[in-house]
């Protein structure tokens, strides 16, 4: 019986993570006026088991400096974003948000490039 409850909590956490991702992306795209924040895509939100904190994975168009500036702007706007999440999703408590650069698209591109090179050498 405990196993089913555990699965239900995991499903709830995944749904809440997706709702948080959608709302954070909407807020970042349209409501933050910070000039440091460039073109930011929210790739995912990983909610902690207890639901008190969340890792927000973002992808920033541009070079490393632009990415760092955007992260600074996002970290400065955490209070506003959490307040908006409370109101929009009617949460009792919004999780602490921690923004991180999602480097998986770059890694994926690099892996594809290396695989193509090995295919060419094999011929």
N, C-alpha and C positions, 0 to 999 in steps of 0.2 A: 504494500500500500504506500509506503514511504517513497518508493521509486516513482510511482505515478505523480505524486505531489512534486517531487523534484523535477520531473520532466515538464510539468505545468509551469513551474517557476522559470525554467529555462526558456520555454516558449514565450512567456510573458516578457522576459528580459529581452529576447530577440525582437519582439514586436515593439517594445518601448524604445529599443535602440534604433530601429528603423524610423519610428515617429520622430525621435530626437534628431536623427540625421536630416530628415526632410525639413523640419522646422529650422534647424540651425542653418541649413543651406539657404532657405528663404530669407532669413534674417541677414545673413552675410551678404547675399546678392543685392538686397534692396533697401536695407534700413541702416546700415552702418556708414557713417559719413567720414570715417577716418581715411585720410589720403594715403596712409601707409599700406592699406589693404588693397591688393591688386586683384587679379582674376583668380578667385579661389573656388575650388570644387571640394565639397565634403564627400569623401569616398566612403567613410564608414564611421560608426560609433560603436565602441566596445564598452559595454556597461560592466562594471565590476559585479561580482557575485552578490554583494550586499546592496547594490544599487546606489551607493553614496557617491561614487565617482565614475567618470567616463573618459575614455581616451577618444578624442576626436581626430580622425585621420584626414588630413587635407592635402590636396595637390594644388600647387601654385604655378601658374604659367609664368615663365621668366627664369632668370638666373638665380644663383644662390643668394645674392644680396636682396633681390626682390622677395624671395621666399622668406628670408629672415625678417625683413621689414613687415611683411604681411603677418607673420606669426606674432611679432611684437604688437601689432594693431589688434589682432584677435585676442591676445592675452589681456590687453588693456580693456577690451570690451566684454570680458567674461561676465561681469556683474550685470550689465544690460542684457546680454544674451540669456543668462539664467533667469532673470526677472521675466523676460518675454516668454520663455519656456513654461514657467509657472502658470502664467495667465493663459497661454494658448492651449496647453495640454492638460490644464487643471490638475497639476501635480501638487501633492502635499509638500514635497521637498524636491527641488531640482538638484541633480547630481553636480558635484564639483567637476568642472570641465577642464581637461588638459589637452591642449592642441599640440599635435605632432605632424611633421611632414610625412606623407605617405610616399615612400620611395619605390614602391612596388612597380609602378609603370616604367620607371627607368631601369629597374632590375630586369623586368620582363623583356624590354627592348634589347638589353644587353645579352640576355640569354638567347633570344631569337637570332641575334647577329652572330653569336658564337656557334650556334647550331648550323646556321647557313654556311659559315666558313668551313665547318667540318664536313658538311655534305659536299661542298665544292672540292675539297681535298680528297675525299673518298672516290670521286669519279676519276 
